[in-house]
């Protein structure tokens, strides 16, 4: 497993991290035994970065991580996320930062995150969403600075609002953020225009989420496939979205078949190597829910980089599809 520096934190993190949403729930049946085995296997294979959040099973994911880390000697960097007080998601331009992330709430919530993880100081606390409307007066970040000085959190970050990821660029330029979490994959390439260059210029760590486009870029979905009602993917791929996506994925496979030796890389391997080709990226956090996925994802770090020709071809598959959650 190769490591990269997480921006100005100076921390060496594994190129492939552990995305811990699925072990908290919302992605179909998941046993605690499978979750614990997946975490242990990933750590055995060199993963030293884990990303979780309160909303991943209402703290369940955090508690499982805390339980596993208590029994290990690994130096592991854990990032978690605090959501805003319930309201519009994503926050509307009329939401007030001090209403959605008031200081008393942040303090109480972060104490809960520390308790669940079993730590006195959180390595990276990320606000779970943001809105451009708060950039002129980002009071929640000032509160996090206080908590940083009180040694309750080490580093500060934000997970981008998917509809307006570039809203964090101004905060990066002003020095508010140590790390950012962004959606970047073969379909979603808009961050290359301004977001990733800004992170590189201002030495902000970049954590990439949704590397597989919620699983589609592994190539495992089929036309007409359905998900359980309580599975997140049932909403993400509602109506005709999955069939449209599967059709796009098949076109990627066709291009790769012309450019790469047969059986040299899986589509999932290519999806991760494409992201690692950008120098701003610190780590990728694919969802890992079992030992097989831990082995498959971590091996990619030691695979050869994609050729320039392949990367150039994959750039052609950028897909502007608007906001999924807004319906058709």
C-alpha positions, 0 to 999 in steps of 0.5 A: 500500500502506497501512502500520500500526504493529506495536505497541510496536516502532514499525515501520511495516509494510505492511497486507498482508505476505508469508506465506512458508510455500508457497515453502518447500514443503508446498503442492504443486509450487513452483519457486524461480523462481516464489518469487523472482518472487513475493517481488520482485513483492510488494516492488515493490508495497509489501510490507515485512513477510515472515513465515517459519519454520525449518519452512518447508522446513527453512530453504528459505524463509528462504534464498530470502528472504535471497537476494532481499533481498541484491539489493534496497534495500528496508527490509524487516522479516522475522519468523521462527520457532523451533520447540520441540525435537521432541515433542508438538505442540501441547505438552502441559500436562506438557511443561516449557518448559526441555525444549522450548526450552532455552537452548542449543538456542534460541541454536543455532537462532537462529544458524541463522535469522540465517545463513539470512536473512543478517542479524546481528540478526533483526527479530522472532523468534517461538516457533513455538508455546506452551502455557498451562502455561508462563505461570507460568515462561516461561523461553524468553522470558527467554532471548530477552530475553538474545539481545535484549540481545546484539543477535541479535534486535530484537523478541520474539513468539509464534505462537499455539497454535491450540487455545488462542490465548488462552493468550498474553493473560497474557503480553501483559499482563505485557509479555513480547511485542512481537508475536503471530501469531494465526489470525483470519478470517471463520470463526475470530472468537474472538480478537475476544472477548479476544485482540485487545482485549488486544493493543490495550490493551497495544500488542502488534503483531498479525500475522494468519495463516490469513486464507483458512482455508488457501485455502477463503475464496478460494472456489476449492475445490470439493466432493470436491476432493482434494490430493496426499498431501504437501500440508498441505491433505490433512491440514487438510481430511481426511475430510469437512472440505473438503466441510463448509467449501465448503458454508459458503463458498457461504453466505458468497457468497450473503450477499455477493451480496445486499449488494455490487455484482457484481464489486466484490470477490472473496471473497478481497478480502472475507476480507482487508478483514474482517480489516483492519476490526479496529483491533488488526490490524497486518498480514496474511500471506496465503500468496503463491507466485506473481506473480498472488497477489502482485498480487491480495493487495497490491491489497486494501490500497488498496480501500475498507473494507467497509461496516458492514452487510457486516462485521456480516453476515460476523460471523454466519459465525463457525464453532466447529469445534473442533480440526481435527487431533483428527480427527472 
